[in-house]
């Protein structure tokens, strides 16, 4: 589907959106309030819906359903990422006024890295068709790991990235507003905010290893994979501030996502013998996620005595 002109136009749109967001709408550090986060979440959902309907109009229902299915999968996995971001920000005591700055630059880095990963994945699939079975097996194993692995308490300040930065980089002890670097005595120092940004980027890349193969399980069109990823990520920052207060209550979301990954992986492996249409895939994915969200709302954890 993606002609060179479409790729160019879409990437120019993404670049313009990021420049406006960083340089105009959120130029000054401030805490994003719920109302502002809700508005931006609706804006990005509206743009995503409009783009998907455009795909349906110009490329047919099949491609449109592929976009919406990929978008739902990527958005759901991104919501799971938000909990990790919340833990990271709290662990490093990041001021709420600059959290959106970290997320915005983190999203920019995520877009670049995912573009590279999608191009690599498309190239591998185009050259070696058996790679799809490898992706499928990986997704099944990833889903089972998410479902049955014991939960561990995260300590971002003690992970390897943080220890490496403290040992080999000049990192200041205190934050300096929204600055990632500053000069002192003619020498360049990184601030703790830069360390947080690096950890956020690495966390997103590790999650993309699951999400990108999952979308390739729905469509082989790199343009659909890329655009569904991009639209899901662009609205991620606003959704973080909208859901920050309730993320801890979505206790069944991880289990739902694990089942989704296992389903997509099994679909990829069984494709030569059992064809599952995009319509059925979208229904199954949406159904699993709705059950997980409903269960999280209806069955809240019991308060500790």
Phi, psi and omega in degrees: 000319189283103173280161178306323180294318179297317177301316181296312181298315182295316181291327174295321176298315180297315180298316179297319180297318181290318179297315178297319182293313182285320189264345184237295188289327183230045182292321180262134179300132176200158177283124179284118180280164184301319181297315179297317179297321179295317180300311181293326177297316179295320179301312183289325175296320178296317178296320179296317179296317180297319180295316179299319177294326175296321177297317178300316184293315187267335185237359176102162184297322182301310180295323179297316178296324177298318179297311184294323178294314177299320180297315180298316179298311182295319180296318180296316178294328178293322177299322176297326177297327186300325179297320178295319178298320179299317179297318180297312181298318180291322181296322181265006178052049181282128179302135180299337181289337183247359180300320181295331179293316178297315181295322181294313178291327176296321178295320178300314177296321180297320179298317180295314182293321180291326175301316178296316182293322179293318178298318179294317180297317179296321178296318179295317181294321179295328182268321183233101184295334181292347178299330179301323179290326176295314177302316181298313179297320179298317181294321178298314179295320179297318178296316179296322179295316178298325186283322189247348181294144178288137179285136178241150179283126180280139174230078185305328182291344182253003182284173187296324181297314180296316180295321179297315181298317181291331183275321190248350178246153173277104183246128179291159179282330185246156173287158177229070182062231181261014182280139175267334179222156173207161179252138178217118181064031179082358180251147181270129179239144169271146176264163177304336180294327177293321177299318178299317180300316180297318179296319178298317180296314181296321179299316181295319180297319180297326178284329180294335178300331176274314191289320183294312174300328179296320179288326174295339175288345179262319183217150176261000183278111182302328181294320178292318178300314183293311184293323178295321176297313184298312181296324178294322183283322184299328179268007187292319184296314179297321180294327177301310182289335178285324186256358186307323184283344184240003182302322182296341182273348182275060190286341180263000182296317181300318178296319178298316179295323178299317179294322178298313180298317180295322178296312180296319178298315179296323177299317180295319181292320185273000186307319181295337184251324182231113180268124176251118184293161178296324179300315179293319180300314179298317179296317180294313181298311180297320180297315180299315182292321178296319178296318180297317179292317179297318178297323179294324181282318186281327184242081180285148179297145179290140180293138179291136180284000000 
